[in-house]
């Protein structure tokens, strides 16, 4: 940290990458300084360094992040009007940190190489966690897997993270020319799949199914891909680990027989009642824990266990519309990015990255229906990179149009002027 904090100041993009690495791997918890605020030090150094060294050449691109800015405003208003503003402040600060990092990520990630670095650090960090989980599964004989801590300590939260990351890892591997890097990320895809199953998260399993189906539909071989998934499902349900199968098989009867699923349904009902009374600003971030007893059993207090309902309860219906708008806008941006690049830069790795992030969004949207994980940092990284990708694609398009104009102008020159340098306007260069 003595090296990384100054480096984050003098090289802010390195600071962003360090912050991402720390957010997922939480290295301070592997050592003696588990409570040290190293990530805060990195964030402050990065932001200060950005305004001094990066901002003159890389502006904030705020128009690409209008929905993120509106979310910050909505969360701020909801916190100020919360049932208990002080209770909401700690979680509110976490959200603002995620939003601000997304804005600075868009500003500094303005090249294909930088997009690659952001994805490599993000997915590599998550892949490392799954590799550790994989060995833990073997060592424990198939015990339930939990996350690394922090925002991903719960098994359901960990599963949502991996449902989002797995398709991104797969497409990142496809895009790589170095075989060693390709094989590493294919391996991370496999360890992610195995880890999701051993979280014993039913929502995570449904998110995995959604991600795999959309992976097949995105490929050139849609029918063979869907058949392969169906065959894999048959093999899994016939030969899969008993403890995983026992958990997955409860999905069909969970609403009638499983207490955990019944608690979720009750939490959803309470969330809808809160929506009816507080439709515009909710009750404040995580204030559902304080008002739950007014709408349901006070001895059964819990969060919404649904990311979309949690946003409504925390900050009102406008916040949900902004969040869904960010999801839809990101998907459209990735589609436009692919269309532009296929015309102007068909060999660009951004095409594969865009595919992966689109499928990752479907993995998130399915699994987030069963847990309150609206603060997933990776989904906001996707929002930020969607802005970066469309910006980079437009730069490719501009360069392509300039090259076309130059080529057309060259072909129209008299034959005796071909190959000569143009005379600079106004004298010497």
Order of alpha helices (4+ residues) and beta strands (2+ residues): alpha-alpha-alpha-alpha-alpha-alpha-alpha-alpha-alpha-alpha-alpha-alpha-alpha-alpha-alpha-alpha-alpha-alpha
